Amino acid sequence: MHIPFINLAQQYQNHREIHQAILSALSTFQFCKGEEVDKFENAFCELLRCNHCISTGNGTDSLFIALKALGIKKDDEVITPAFSWISTSETISLCGARPVFADIDPITYTIDPVAIEKKISPQTKAIIVVHLYGQAAHISAIKEICNKNKLFLIEDCAQAHLTQEYGKNVGTLGDVGTFSFYPTKNLGAYGDAGCMVTNNSVLAERFKRIANHGALKKDDHTMEGLNSRMDTLQAAILLAKLPFLTVWNSKRWNNAQLYNSLLKDIESITLPYERPDTIHTFHLYAIRTKNRDKLKAYLERKNIETAIHYPCALPNLPVYDYLNHSPSDFPVATAFQNETLSLPIYAELTAQQITYIGHSIKSFMSQN
Ligand SMILES: *Cc1c(COP(=O)(O)O)cnc(C)c1O
């Protein structure tokens, strides 16, 4: 048995409607700003129960556009988790501002509200939270901190399509939610794509302008912006996939429960935690163990692909040497970078495959 970490071919084979959507979008020869783009924005709004969805070229652009639209500039500070993909911090620097890292909660692996409060300074303008691995960050608590200190709240939902806290979709709780539809995300295009959601119509218009050279319609440039559009073909693919997102997410959740039951008795492994009153969408199923590298190599020999998200906490990356941090400033993120291991979790995975992975991990642990 060979188990890949991602299996996009299987999803495509199971859903002929994706192929049909590509052919029908192609037949219009309207590759940019086709009607599928508007349709997708409307459908995504409806699904998330929010007022505005603005499509973009990718999730990183969504973050950059959000920060620009909120006026983040030189000498401003934006607080962001020490453990995430680099998009969350690089977009802050691209605005000329300074990323201020806060450590993560050792149980949920999302940004720790207590660590946030310690990092607030007179220069702080915004907080970016990341709903990491599909787990909702402590968004209500962080929203209170933002209200109290008059800070903008940006939710990076690249790993959290339809994740909820108290029955509300993440992305709709702060000033803006940013999404990525990179092919391997829970909702993935066949190339780069992204979007932003908000309930604020003034911000929505600004996002739309910045993503389209500062114009809402032809030759209406009231500011400078970028070219960050979602292709018509990508929108058509996402529209075809959107009706299945809830089912795919629940299959991921069921897969997680099966892993939990197979691995629960292994003391040297910490299983993912699910916050009460939330819906976890398991973009990733990350276990934690001190023997991570040996376990990963063992699973490779068993033909099981795994991945590490991420092998280096953001403040420990060479690019942030200039901030003069030491790894001990972020003890939780630094320990986690050496211990986290993502197991395959996609909807198409079978119970037989998960059982094989579970048994392989057990056999490794009994020998080590
Ligand atoms: C994937 C991802 C992004 C960036 O999305 P792209 O579409 O690849 O630019 C941003 N933040 C997080 C947490 C991600 O996982």
The ligand as a Gaussian input file, in Angstrom:
#p B3LYP/6-31G(d) Opt

LIG

0 1
 C       -1.675000      28.791000       2.192000
 C       -1.557000      29.839000       3.225000
 C       -1.452000      31.205000       2.901000
 C       -1.172000      31.716000       1.516000
 O       -2.002000      31.357000       0.519000
 P       -1.515000      31.420000      -1.007000
 O       -2.795000      31.284000      -1.753000
 O       -0.596000      30.252000      -1.216000
 O       -0.837000      32.704000      -1.238000
 C       -1.483000      32.146000       3.909000
 N       -1.586000      31.766000       5.190000
 C       -1.660000      30.477000       5.557000
 C       -1.790000      30.140000       7.013000
 C       -1.641000      29.467000       4.594000
 O       -1.706000      28.178000       4.975000

